[in-house]
Amino acid sequence: MIVKHDMNYLTVLNSAINHKLAPPLAVLRRQQFLIRVLGVGGENRMQGSKFEADSDNILRAITPVLDPNRHKGQAGKVAVIGGCREYTGAPYFAAISALKIGADLSHVFCTKDAAPVIKSYSPELIVHPVLEESYSVGDRDKDHISRRVVAEVDKWMERFDCLVVGPGLGRDPFLLV
């Protein structure tokens, strides 16, 4: 498999059905960035070191080069809307993965209970504790609070290049609306 990066998208091209470099389902990890290569037959398992060298070259080709002329935010700003009291890992991994592969800023919009936990995972993340869970909202206040949360998140949206919705929201109907 050959991986080609073109500014806004990642294209994966199969070089041939009988690809000789990749062991089946090999996963290479570099700075938390994963490339899964689907290989063929078991006879290719012995070529691991050659595969690792080729994979390293592929990763170097698709990883953005640091440019000293850029300032914070010019290589991408990501927003993750997710994270509740029970699920703090999913929004963290979504946001930190964006930073690891080249984004400059990563914001997490989560519930108030999840915010200190997510912030404790990494000081690199910008955490906004604006979401509300149904246990903390009375039935009469749900409409008002829902509008307030949407307005708070909406005022940030024009600043982002990418929006990820859902990691760690759980099953609370108030969060999912």
N, C-alpha and C positions, 0 to 999 in steps of 0.2 A: 504494500500500500504506500502511496505517496500522499503526503499532506501538503497542501498549498495554501498560503495565507494571502488574502487580497483585501486589505484594509477593513472591509465591513463583513466579510464572511469567510468561513473556513470550508474549503472544498476538499473532499476526500476522493481520490482517484485510485481505482484498482489498477495496478500495473499489469497483472496477469492472474489467471486462475491458479496457476502453479507457482505461486510466489515462493521463492526459495529462502528469503531472509527471515521471515517472521515465524516463531513458534506459535502454535495455536493459542489464541486468546491471551497473548502476552500483554502485560500492562507495564508501562514504563512510567515512573513518577519523577518529575523534576519540578521543584518548587510548587508542589501540590497540584500541578497540571497533569492531567491524565490523557494518554492516547491509548486507545484500545485497538490493537491490530489483530485482525482475524486471519489466521494463517490456514494452511492446509496440512495434510499428512503428518504423522509422527516422526518421519525421517528428518525433519527440519529442526528438531529439538537440539541438536548438537551444535548449531550455528549461533548460539546465544550471544557470544562476544561480538560477532559481526553485526548481529541485529541491534545490540546496544549502541554500537558506534554509529550505525545508520540512523537510529532513533534519536540519538543526541544531535546529529546534524539536522534532522527534521525539526526538532524542538528549537534549535538555535535559529533556524530559518523563519519560524512563525512567531517567535517571541519578539515584541517590539524593542527596538534599540533605544536606549536612554539618550535623549537629546538635551544637552545643556541649555539650549535656547528656549526650551519649553518651561512653563511655570505650572504650578499645582492646578490640576483640573483639565489641562489641555489634552491629556492622553485618555480621558474618559471619566465620566461620573456615573455611578451606579446607585440605584435605590432599591432596597429590598423591603417589601411590605410583608411582614410576617413575624412570628414569634409571640408566644403566649406563655403563661406561667409554667406549663408542663413541657413545652417544646422550645428550648432556647438554642439548641445546637444547629438546627437546620438553617435559620437565618444567618447565624454566624458563619457557617461553612459557605453559604452562597455569597455573602459579602466579602469574606476574606479570600475566597477563590478569585473573585474579580480583581482584587488588589494584587494577588500573586501572579496573575497573567498579564498585568500591565495597566489596569485602571488606576487613576490617581486618587480618586475619592470614592468612598463607599459608605452610604448612609443606610441605617436600618430603622424602619418605622415599626415599633413593636408596642406591646402593652406595658403598662407601668411596672407590673411585676417582673417582666422579662428583661427590662432595660438594665438594671444593675448587673444581672448575671451576664448578659451579652457583652456589656461594657467591660466586665472583668476578664473576659476571654482575650480581648485585644484592645490596646489603647489606639490602634490605627482606625478603628471604626467610629463613625459619627452616629450616635444612637439618639433617636427621637422617641420618647415614651408617650405617644399620643393615642394609641389604640386603647379601647376599653373592652373588657369582657363583660358578659351578661350578668355575672354574679355581683358586679360592682355598680350596676345601673338599674334603677327602678323602672317599672313598666311605663310610668308617665314621662320619664326623662329620656327614653330611648330615642325618640325622633329628634329631639333637640341635640343630644350628645352625638348622634350619628351625623347630623349636619355639621356640627362643630369639628368632628374628626375629619370628615371629608374636606372641609375648608382648610384645615391645618395642613393636611397632606397635599392638597391641590396647590397651595401657594409655593410649594417646593418643586412641583413637577416640571416646570419649564427649565429648570437648572440641570436636569439629568439627561444623559444619552441613552440610558437603558433602565428599564423597570422590571423587577422580578417580583411577582405577586404569589404568595402562598406558602413558602417554606415555614413550617412551624405554626401555622394559624390554628391548627387543631380542628375540633368539630363544633366549637361554640357557634350557634346560629347568628349571634350578634356580630361576631368577627367576620363571618363569611358573607354577610349581606353587602 
